[in-house]
Amino acid sequence: MRKSALLFIFTILTAVFLSRTPVSAADQLDIYLFQSNSCSHCTEEKAFLKEIAPKYPGLVINSYEVSRNPQNLQLIVKVGEKLGVDAGGVPFLVIGKEQVIGFGSAETTGVQIERKITEALQNPPEDVVKQVLAENPQLVTVKTYLTADVSKKDEAKSPAKPNLESLPLPLFTFTIALMDGFNPCAMWALLFLISLLLGMKDRKKMWLLGGTFILTSGLVYFLFLAAWLNFFMVIGYALVVRYIVGIFALGLGVYYLYDFYKNRGGCVVTENEKRRGFIEHIKEVVLNKHLSIALLGMVVLAASVNLIELLCSAGLPAVYTKVLSMNNLPVWQYYLYLVFYILIFMLDDIIVFVGAVITLQAFGIKNKYAKYSHLIGGIIVLLIGLALVFKPELLSFK
């Protein structure tokens, strides 16, 4: 009886002890964030993960930048294949054998991430990323850590690669905007306007109407740039978008060079006789004796001719705003760069207009410089296209 009683007590104590001891809790949990430094959603998720990391002792957050390292890009593709999902966009977070694609907010995606982390800490899952790395030892990946308590040995191993990060974004903006401003299609409308204004004797009215035209043109172009920027900010997290824009830029660069060779700087779009007829019809409104009607006509004229210009000058703004969206900036800075772009873009218009009003003579920047804009612009856009496809890190500026 005593032996039976002792055995019973031992069994009860063992069961109590085991019930109080977690048998499967993880001392360390590695999670893997595939991201791009030029992706705003990735920046938000990195900030979120850094914020919650202290709540989970043992959590190690591995970060792989996929837009700068081809090996990291290969890794995310192989991990996606292993998980049976499309890994074509970032941020792409892997926790064990589960994934979280994209990042909405801390209240939505963040709750989902924390729930998966908690479950993985309680019941350690298979580590799919480690499995893929073990199966592909040839992948020399480069990772950093978002948790401060882990040594950065992997990061230190990565060799320093020369890039254009020392080239300031304002200089890049200035160059592209200047090339865009000297587009042959961007000057004809102003020269037409000057030919109308030079017939006036009232210089105050000339300044008012011409200034209205330039301000309206700048506003229309700003809205156009802002639309492109917001488009890329919304869908730009998908890696395929970068390749599409890169291929588009390559094609645009080749077209510019061909157009320079064939037309020597002429503008095919504005040669259309129907558009010239449209300008002739609106001329009567612009020269109306009633100032209010003339101003309204000038606004319509500026908006109309700028929309016509977009048919042959939409390429550079699209490529520029894609590159701009790849740089992690506060929202207000994005729009400040757009304003700077517009100022440089309108610079030649302002010089020509002011010079014409002061001297009462039209002089042509167009003839001397515009014929080379497609040559220089074609070379620049071609280089940007190559960088977008093969070396996107060259387009991340400081």
Sequence and secondary structure as in RCSB ss.txt:
>XXXX:A:sequence
MRKSALLFIFTILTAVFLSRTPVSAADQLDIYLFQSNSCSHCTEEKAFLKEIAPKYPGLVINSYEVSRNPQNLQL
IVKVGEKLGVDAGGVPFLVIGKEQVIGFGSAETTGVQIERKITEALQNPPEDVVKQVLAENPQLVTVKTYLTADV
SKKDEAKSPAKPNLESLPLPLFTFTIALMDGFNPCAMWALLFLISLLLGMKDRKKMWLLGGTFILTSGLVYFLFL
AAWLNFFMVIGYALVVRYIVGIFALGLGVYYLYDFYKNRGGCVVTENEKRRGFIEHIKEVVLNKHLSIALLGMVV
LAASVNLIELLCSAGLPAVYTKVLSMNNLPVWQYYLYLVFYILIFMLDDIIVFVGAVITLQAFGIKNKYAKYSHL
IGGIIVLLIGLALVFKPELLSFK
>XXXX:A:secstr
 HHHHHHHHHHHHHHHHHHHS SS  S EEEEEEE TT HHHHHHHHHHHHHGGGSTTEEEEEEETTT HHHHHH
HHHHHHHHTS   BS EEEETTEEEES   TTTHHHHHHHHHHHHHHS    HHHHHHHH TT    EEESSTTS
  HHHHHS     STTS HHHHHHHHHHHHHT HHHHHHHHHHHHHHTT S HHHHHHHHHHHHHHHHHHHHHHH
HHHHHHHHHHTTBHHHHHHHHHHHHHHHHHHHHHHHHHTT  SGGG HHHHHHHHHHHHHHT SSHHHHHHHHHH
HHHHHHHHHHHHH HHHHHHHHHHHTS   HHHHHHHHHHHHHHHTHHHHHHHHHHHHHT    HHHHHGGGHHH
HHHHHHHHHHHHHHH GGGG   
